């Protein structure tokens, strides 16, 4: 049954040439523009409205005249046979054809529109991670929590808005006065191999909580012989220099300031290495803190041109 | 064809066939499904050939359970851990859905590797299927990224430190490394942005890519045919000898392309 089903292959010819189309005209567009001008004039100035009314009347009349030409029996003006003329010219066989032009224009416009949409979206997706990064200073509490010559493990909230995710730990030692200025060594506990928390190699003391102007800070005295990372065995000496394992530089440090008898933590910065000890130490530092695992000195640094 | 069908039976058939017919005439959908399902397959394919569809099934399980988990999960640092506790302990059968998603993730990866091993050992990556191997590698990479981004979402100590180390591993890549790590963290510190970014990538970006790649992967399997095992006498895949339209099936053939309105 199904196989025998025969369908008419040919349909009666119904081509566009038989469909009556009005001749192309500019007047509807001009009329619409005039109406737009009237509406604009209502907001901006009555003069524009007047001009718009006049234009609308003129263009409307022309449009009606054009549309009713056939009814009124006037002959339509025969367009000059341009295509024929063009075909007779043998000189330009590889003309840039209309369809090619339209194809190119469509693709080009599509690309432009796509770009206009995509670039801001991509920018929004990527850029916030790279701009406006700030390190708010952190109040670590009164200076007498950090006695001279002793190490203190201080755990603090680096960004109160983020909450407990931003809890960080630093090892702090007061080195006494150097040139009449108090000197502190503040080492970040972030291992510069892959960012695990390093531990002081020594007996920990009593935990205590210090009230500050912001979130409370936990302090714990300790007597470390160095610092070690539990993840992959990175080892550092008491100044944060790498002594063994995979880390690529010394432990990061923090800037600090003293305000109204309290120790304030500044921004972290990366350290190539440290010569000397305590207040006499010479720190080979960089402006900002780089990611763990990023070489800051030595020949490998050319592999990391972008450092946050 | 000896027995003539009763009138009632013909009427019943009409009821079933008419809607199908209606859809087929307007979309060619039935023909497409037949093209998808009724393929030439070597006679000595074996159970190892099911690893691919097993992987697909595991992926679909991940999709469904993931969508359900997204109903109740809250990707903010203060709520994420608690919402997972609620899913696991309080919601009806929440422990089951979370468990399916959590263990299904491992099953998905394991099946991916088994499927890859089958393709490798059977030589199914050879001409003309190299492109499908490459697509499969991309699927594997995206699946690993799913694992990496999903691991942070429970927002416990394991998740946090695994992500710290994972992001810093990315940072050690030459040239682009620090750039990638900043993007993944959504800044220089792990925080609320990191969780949102990972959540969005885990449930929108990467699954979208996976679905697209899997579609292409399966399309190529259908186009090129299933490979025969190395010891087979059958040719791999093989040309389609019959014209796979709805010729002799439920639905009458329809002329396509010249039967519609002008």
Contacts between the chains, C-beta under 8 A, distances in Angstrom:
chain1	res1	chain2	res2	distance
A	2	B	248	7.8
A	2	B	252	4.7
A	2	B	253	6.6
A	5	B	252	6.5
A	5	B	253	7.9
A	7	B	255	5.6
A	7	B	259	6.5
A	9	B	258	7.2
A	11	B	262	7.1
A	14	B	262	5.8
A	126	B	183	6.2
A	128	B	186	6.8
A	128	B	187	7.7
A	128	B	193	7.5
A	129	B	182	5.1
A	129	B	183	5.1
A	129	B	185	6.8
A	129	B	186	4.9
A	129	B	187	5.5
A	129	B	193	7.3
A	130	B	182	5.9
A	130	B	183	7.9
A	133	B	187	5.8
A	133	B	188	5.2
A	158	B	189	7.2
A	159	B	189	7.2
A	159	B	191	7.1
A	162	B	77	6.8
A	162	B	189	7.7
A	162	B	191	4.5
A	162	B	192	6.0
A	163	B	77	6.0
A	163	B	78	6.1
A	164	B	77	7.7
A	165	B	77	4.8
A	165	B	160	7.8
A	165	B	190	6.7
A	165	B	191	5.1
A	165	B	192	7.2
A	166	B	189	6.4
A	166	B	191	6.1
A	193	B	168	7.9
A	194	B	164	7.4
A	194	B	165	4.5
A	194	B	168	4.3
A	194	B	169	6.1
A	194	B	172	7.8
A	195	B	164	4.6
A	195	B	165	6.2
A	195	B	167	7.7
A	195	B	168	4.3
A	196	B	161	6.6
A	196	B	164	7.1
A	196	B	165	6.5
A	231	B	165	6.8
A	289	B	188	7.8
A	290	B	178	6.8
A	291	B	168	6.0
A	291	B	171	3.7
A	291	B	172	7.8
A	291	B	177	7.4
A	291	B	178	5.1
A	291	B	181	5.3
A	291	B	182	8.0
A	292	B	168	4.6
A	292	B	171	6.7
A	292	B	172	8.0
A	293	B	168	5.5
A	293	B	169	7.3
A	293	B	171	5.5
A	293	B	172	3.6
A	293	B	177	7.7
A	294	B	171	6.0
A	294	B	172	6.8
A	294	B	177	7.0
A	294	B	178	5.8
A	303	B	174	3.9
A	303	B	175	6.4
A	304	B	174	7.0
A	304	B	175	7.2
A	304	B	177	6.8
A	304	B	178	6.1
A	305	B	175	6.6
A	306	B	175	7.5
A	306	B	176	7.9
A	306	B	178	5.3
A	306	B	179	5.3
A	307	B	178	5.9
A	308	B	178	5.6
A	308	B	182	5.3
A	308	B	188	5.6
